[in-house]
Amino acid sequence: MALIVVTGVLGLLATLAVAFVTLAQLERRASRQRLYATKATLLARSGIEDALARLSAGQDPEAESTRYRG
């Protein structure tokens, strides 16, 4: 009888361990996606602010010296 109870408890603990590992992986993936989204937003804003600064300074956007080289 004790062997059956211990086996059941170990099975339950193994199931909980798998659930926690899966949850930790999902949280890590969500954090990584949030980081990438924040970086993309900040990069887009900096590009817009750079373009507005160049336009307000009177730089021609079609001029060869203002083109991004890479």
Backbone hydrogen bonds, N-H to C=O, Kabsch-Sander energy under -0.5 kcal/mol:
donor,donor_aa,acceptor,acceptor_aa,energy
5,V,1,M,-1.9
6,V,2,A,-2.8
7,T,3,L,-2.3
8,G,4,I,-2.1
9,V,5,V,-2.5
10,L,6,V,-2.6
11,G,7,T,-2.2
12,L,8,G,-2.2
13,L,9,V,-2.6
14,A,10,L,-2.3
15,T,11,G,-2.1
16,L,12,L,-2.3
17,A,13,L,-2.3
18,V,14,A,-2.2
19,A,15,T,-2.1
20,F,16,L,-2.4
21,V,17,A,-2.2
22,T,18,V,-2.3
23,L,19,A,-2.4
24,A,20,F,-2.3
25,Q,21,V,-2.0
26,L,22,T,-2.1
27,E,23,L,-2.3
28,R,24,A,-2.1
29,R,25,Q,-2.2
30,A,26,L,-2.3
31,S,27,E,-2.3
32,R,28,R,-2.3
33,Q,29,R,-2.2
34,R,30,A,-2.1
35,L,31,S,-2.2
36,Y,32,R,-2.4
37,A,33,Q,-2.3
38,T,34,R,-2.3
39,K,35,L,-2.5
40,A,36,Y,-2.4
41,T,37,A,-2.2
42,L,38,T,-2.4
43,L,39,K,-2.3
44,A,40,A,-2.3
45,R,41,T,-2.5
46,S,42,L,-2.3
47,G,43,L,-1.9
48,I,44,A,-2.2
49,E,45,R,-2.8
50,D,46,S,-2.2
51,A,47,G,-2.3
52,L,48,I,-2.6
53,A,49,E,-2.2
54,R,50,D,-2.4
55,L,51,A,-2.4
56,S,52,L,-2.5
57,A,53,A,-1.5
58,G,55,L,-1.1
59,Q,54,R,-2.5
63,A,60,D,-1.5
66,T,63,A,-1.1
67,R,64,E,-1.1
